[in-house]
Amino acid sequence: MSMEIKILFFAKLRETFNTDEIKITLTGSNKKVSDLIEALRQKGGIWATELQNNKSFRVAVNQEMVTDDVQLSESDEVAFFPPVTGG
């Protein structure tokens, strides 16, 4: 079974990926945030570089901050953004 997830990118990630929104289809039985991150890494190039484990980024599902073990559901909106720095 597969499901389509809407992904939004903000700040530096939007500039790096040159897009503010994409849709991706997840297949298989495990559909966690970590699976979505891995699917994006599989796109290769800048996606693999910017979303590797040692990079700092935050993820929100339906406008709530989450960890990468959160289960995704059909029609969830996932947002990626760099950590907020204060000034």
C-alpha positions in Angstrom: 0.0 0.0 0.0 1.2 3.5 -0.8 0.3 7.0 0.3 1.1 10.5 -0.9 2.7 13.0 1.5 2.9 16.8 0.9 6.3 18.2 2.0 7.1 21.8 2.6 10.6 23.3 2.8 11.5 26.5 4.6 14.3 29.0 4.9 17.8 27.6 3.8 16.3 24.2 2.8 13.9 25.9 0.4 16.7 27.8 -1.2 19.0 24.7 -1.3 16.4 22.4 -2.9 15.1 25.2 -5.1 11.5 24.4 -4.2 9.1 25.2 -1.4 6.9 22.1 -1.9 6.9 18.6 -3.3 4.7 15.5 -3.1 6.3 12.1 -2.5 4.7 8.6 -2.5 5.7 6.3 0.3 5.3 2.6 -0.2 5.6 -0.4 2.1 4.3 -1.0 5.5 6.6 1.4 7.5 5.7 5.0 7.0 7.5 6.9 9.6 9.2 10.3 9.3 12.5 8.4 9.1 11.2 6.5 6.1 10.3 9.8 4.4 13.7 11.2 5.1 15.3 8.1 3.6 13.1 8.4 0.5 14.2 12.0 0.1 17.9 11.0 0.5 17.4 8.4 -2.2 16.8 11.2 -4.7 20.6 11.7 -4.5 22.7 14.8 -4.9 21.9 17.7 -2.8 19.0 15.8 -1.2 21.3 13.1 0.2 23.9 15.8 1.3 21.5 18.1 3.1 19.4 15.4 4.8 22.3 13.2 6.0 22.3 12.2 9.7 25.0 14.8 10.7 23.0 17.7 9.3 20.8 19.8 11.5 17.2 20.2 10.5 13.8 20.0 12.1 10.6 18.2 11.0 7.0 19.1 11.7 3.9 17.0 10.9 0.7 19.0 10.6 2.4 22.0 12.2 3.6 20.1 15.3 7.3 19.3 15.9 8.0 15.6 15.8 10.8 13.1 16.1 11.7 10.7 13.2 9.9 7.7 14.7 6.4 9.3 14.3 4.1 7.4 12.1 2.7 9.3 9.0 -0.8 9.1 7.7 -2.3 9.8 4.3 -2.7 13.5 3.6 -0.3 14.6 6.4 1.6 17.8 5.7 5.3 17.5 6.6 7.6 20.5 6.9 11.4 20.6 6.9 13.3 23.6 8.2 16.7 24.4 9.7 16.9 24.9 13.4 15.9 28.4 14.4 18.7 30.6 15.7 18.1 33.5 17.9 19.6 36.9 17.7 
